[in-house]
Amino acid sequence: MRSRQLLILIIAVIACGLTARAVTPRLQASLVTCMPGPEIYELAGHEALRIHGINERGEAIDSVWNYGVFDFASPNFVGRFVKGETDYMVWSYPFQWFMPQYMDRGSEVVEQQLSLTPEETWHLLTLLRHNSLEQNRTYRYNYVRDNCSTRVAAMLDSAVAPHRILYPDTVAFGSFRQAMRHYHASYPWYQFGIDIVLGSGIDHPLTPRQEIFAPLRFMALAGEARISDSRDPLVESTRVLYPGRGDVTLPPTPWYLTPIAFSLVMLAVSLGVCVYEWRRKRIVKWWMTLFFSMLGLTGCVVWFLVFISTHDSTSPNLLSLWLNPLQLLPAIFVWWRRTRPMVMAMTVVDLIIMAVLVSVWPFQAQCTSPAVFPLWGATTALCAVYALLYPYEKNV
């Protein structure tokens, strides 16, 4: 009798377990795209995944999966960020906690419901849960190759496998740099810095799939994508969750405050100084110090990013020939007669560098800001006049 009761109990437990496992999740997956904000890390928008519905335990859920989380309190965060060792994380939390930050800043939020099958949506949730475990949640962030948008795209690829998501074969931007210039249009000094410190690694032609690094472009491409098993498009419906308060980025920078205006002023002043120097046969030392200090200090940053940091887009960078720490030599040593031979040597090196850059620039892949070229002209003029006046200057 006891054996029979035990058997019945075991069968009942198994039946209960099967019944519990037989609850079919009714889940819906969505892409959530947030429009740009005023901060520099918000200029291309933000991408996240939303999973809502009934889970395997019969519970109502509405969660967001955010790959754009970072911890300012982590040890040496700023130093590691500059060096390129930037760790981001994926976090899951209730969707109601996600919206307020974008509503507060006035950014539009758009949701795209995905046409994944129930099995694919469940698989996506399983992947996200595994990815958000403490040992898995951290990843090495890369602005163009591994960010909040590319991570979401990769999770969708895994969820629909062995099928593939087919994005439209249209390219909006010729390169990563062109895409950055589009999204950074109201922040010309920020883009000027990018054009100086990032090398030819961001200038190769892009595929539509690579353009997904920009959340706004991902939203557009996803809206036209389909899944390779010939079902309905990837996105079955789109709705605006919050309309926003218009463009919340900075207004366009006045032309007279742009990098090109600054560099043209530097060129004009340098040419005026050169004319004055030639007539008086005397170097204007304070201008040499100011101009070459600017080049040398910028060169310290460029060389750190090229030769020390782990950023993969900073090297190779042809501008590092011109923007290098040795430019501080003429800035400092122009004041003393004994050290002027070093200044003379550096001006000759600079003239050679300028000749090389002007000769090879039209035939290589790297692009840069137009504001760089007037500064090249100023560098060449100041070095040439110093070299010509050196016989007068060395004994003064």
Secondary structure, DSSP 8 states (H G I E B T S, - for coil): -HHHHHHHHHHHHHHHHHHHHT---EEEEEEEEE---SSGGGTT-EEEEEEEEE-TTS-EEEEEEEEEE--TTSTTHHHHHHHT--EEEEEEEEHHHHHHHHHHHT--EEEEEE---HHHHHHHHHHHHHHTSTTTSEEE-BTTTBSHHHHHHHHHHHHHTTS-EE--S--S-SSHHHHHHHHTTT-HHHHHHHHHH--GGG-S---TTGGGGSHHHHHHHHHH-EETTS-SBSEEEEEEEE--SS--S-----GGGSHHHHHHHHHHHHHHHHHHHHHHT---HHHHHHHHHHHHHHHHHHHHHHHTS--TTS-S-GGGGTS-GGGHHHHHHTT-TTTHHHHHHHHHHHHHHHHHHHHHGGGSS----TTHHHHHHHHHHHHHHHHHHHHHHTT-
